Amino acid sequence: MSAKSKGTGKELGFGEAMEELEAILGRVEGDEIDIDELAEELKQATKLLELCRQKIRKAELEVTQIVQSLEEPEKAAGDSGEESSDSD
């Protein structure tokens, strides 16, 4: 298994990756996993964790960019507003 959706080749979404991680954790904690499969499950969990981290970093960057773009017009308006109040 990889960090791609089974059979579609499409990358998993954050929620799907978290669900798969929780399933792996449940199998490991519940002793449902054969020792021979443990390494493969842990490799898959590592891939899923990295995918989730990448998605979180991307979302943080996008949110930061959105907030900055919202603040820029306010700063520009605030700067021009200060100039007009100084010239009164």
C-alpha positions as CSV (number, residue, x, y, z in Angstrom):
1,M,0.0,0.0,0.0
2,S,1.1,3.5,-0.6
3,A,-0.2,7.0,0.3
4,K,-2.4,6.8,-2.7
5,S,-6.0,5.7,-2.7
6,K,-6.4,2.0,-3.3
7,G,-6.9,1.3,-7.0
8,T,-7.4,4.9,-8.2
9,G,-3.8,6.2,-8.2
10,K,-5.3,9.4,-6.6
11,E,-3.5,10.8,-3.5
12,L,-5.3,10.4,-0.3
13,G,-6.9,13.3,1.4
14,F,-5.9,14.3,4.9
15,G,-9.0,12.7,6.5
16,E,-8.5,9.5,4.5
17,A,-4.8,9.3,5.5
18,M,-5.7,9.9,9.2
19,E,-8.4,7.1,9.0
20,E,-5.8,4.7,7.6
21,L,-3.3,5.7,10.2
22,E,-5.9,5.0,12.9
23,A,-6.7,1.6,11.4
24,I,-3.0,0.7,11.4
25,L,-2.7,1.8,15.0
26,G,-5.7,-0.2,16.0
27,R,-4.3,-3.3,14.3
28,V,-0.9,-2.9,16.0
29,E,-2.4,-2.1,19.4
30,G,-5.0,-4.8,19.2
31,D,-2.4,-7.5,18.3
32,E,-4.4,-8.1,15.1
33,I,-1.3,-7.9,13.0
34,D,1.1,-10.7,12.2
35,I,4.7,-10.0,13.1
36,D,5.7,-10.5,9.5
37,E,3.4,-7.7,8.4
38,L,4.4,-5.3,11.2
39,A,7.3,-3.7,9.2
40,E,5.1,-3.1,6.2
41,E,2.4,-1.6,8.3
42,L,4.9,0.7,10.0
43,K,6.4,1.8,6.6
44,Q,2.8,2.6,5.4
45,A,2.2,4.6,8.6
46,T,5.4,6.5,8.0
47,K,4.3,7.4,4.5
48,L,0.9,8.5,5.8
49,L,2.4,10.6,8.5
50,E,4.6,12.4,6.0
51,L,1.7,13.0,3.7
52,C,-0.3,14.5,6.6
53,R,2.6,16.7,7.6
54,Q,3.0,17.9,4.0
55,K,-0.8,18.7,3.8
56,I,-0.6,20.6,7.1
57,R,2.4,22.6,6.0
58,K,0.7,23.5,2.7
59,A,-2.5,24.5,4.5
60,E,-0.5,26.7,6.9
61,L,1.3,28.4,4.0
62,E,-2.0,29.0,2.2
63,V,-3.7,30.4,5.3
64,T,-0.7,32.7,6.0
65,Q,-0.8,34.0,2.4
66,I,-4.5,34.6,2.6
67,V,-4.2,36.5,5.9
68,Q,-1.3,38.5,4.5
69,S,-3.3,39.4,1.4
70,L,-6.2,40.5,3.6
71,E,-3.9,42.6,5.8
72,E,-2.1,44.4,2.9
73,P,-5.2,46.5,1.8
74,E,-5.8,47.4,5.4
75,K,-2.2,48.6,5.8
76,A,-2.5,50.6,2.5
77,A,-5.8,52.1,3.6
78,G,-4.3,52.8,7.1
79,D,-1.3,54.5,5.6
80,S,-3.3,56.7,3.3
81,G,-5.7,57.5,6.2
82,E,-2.9,58.6,8.4
83,E,-1.5,60.9,5.7
84,S,-4.9,62.7,5.3
85,S,-5.3,63.1,9.0
86,D,-1.8,64.6,9.3
87,S,-2.5,67.1,6.5
88,D,-5.7,68.4,8.2
